Amino acid sequence: MEEGLVRMSTEKIGVNEIKTKNRQIIYNYIRKQGSVSKQEIVVEMQLSLPTVTTNLDFLKKQGLIDTSGKIKNTGGRNATAFTYVKNARMAIGVDITANHITAVAVNLSGDIVSMERRRSNFDLEDDAYLREIGEVVECVKKDADIMDENLLGVGISVQSLVSDDGSEITYGMALNFAKKKREEIAAYVPYRNRLIHDSYAAGYRETWTNREFQNAFYISLSNSVGGSVIIDDAIYEGNTHKGGEVGHMTVVPEGGEFCYCGRRGCFDTVCRAGRLTGYTDGSVEEFFRLLEEGDETAKRLWDEYLDHLTMAIHNVRMLFDGMVILGGYVGAYAGRYMDDICRRVDERNPFGDRAKDYLVECRYKVEASAAGAALFYIDEFLDKI
């Protein structure tokens, strides 16, 4: 029986699982360190030399580590450097929105290796549009030089609720996804693929690469408003995959506008990007340019917008007591206004904690949902290595 960091649990898990755990321990250590010697792994991981040797041989055969380098010693022979190969496997993520198709290739470190963004009007009934989804995937795959055997899969981010297995849309009113199935949307994507809710994907992208956000709530402020709950580094979907759907919280109980869901007063109606970009023919960039220049209409719209947004931020903080991340089209421009946003949130908070300590703008401005969709396959691979 192999020993190692999992040896205390040998009564409960089998030999094969112990081998897998040890392999993951070794691989993750190399990923973290970048380049290490065999002896360092033995000492740091408290594993036997035969166990380490066997697993290093396996990882090398899989192309996951490189052994061409050396670690210089002050005396004696230089030791072989076992180096992490982050591009050994990749996944592709696609984000489908009203006016764009965005695809990215993501490596095992979560880095974006290639990106393609095309302006294309959403229409799942148009075969040419479906073909373009496939073309964007192929463009990114070619640009990132991904061989078929090294492509883990294609995650497709959609502005809809998705079934547990990622095979179909269960609710898709923001855009006309209405009960579409994966094989229809991905008709021209000839690789493993699945559908992923866009807010979940974007939120997970933010927290996957920043482990400080173990518990967080991601608010997506785009053409529609959504959210995702991250608890202990995992997405909390709720009992019926509606966890985080802040867009349909009722915030205007009397006389609110109609939401696309058919009801009045939803958070989406007051904080979707269109509340601002309706003034600038759909351009978020132009709205914030005018706001910076002191345009009175832009200032009034932004002031109204922040009244509703900061109420939602406060309520989310009261519910979850974790980090709050502002993302989506509007969140990408929130940085220079964070002092004002934090001040407004603090005025509502009875506990004295300061918004500047838990409220942040998103780090990923354009490709968050696409990259997050790809990370589904990256995580799947890392969990099974």
Buried (B, 14 or more C-beta within 10 A) or exposed (E): EBBBEBBEEBEEEEEEEBBBBBBBBBBBBBBEBEBBBBEBBBEEBEBBEEBBBBBBEBBBEEEBBBBEEEBEEEEEEEBBBBBBBBBBBBBBBBBBBBEBBBBBBBBBEBBBBBBBBBEBEBEBEEEEBBEBBBBBBBBBBEBBEBEEEBBBBBBBBBBBBBBEEBEBBBBBBBBEBEEBEBEBBBBBBEBBBBBBBBBBBBBBBBBBBBEEBBBBBBBBBBBBBBBBBBBEEEBBBEEEBEBBBBBBBEBBEEEBEEBBBEEBBBBBBBBBBBBBBEBBEBEBEBBBBBBEEEBEEBEEBBEBBBEBBBBBBBBBBEEBEBBBBBBBBBBBBBEEBBEBBBBBBBEBBEEEEEBBEBBBBBEBBBBBBBBBBBBBBBBBBBEEB
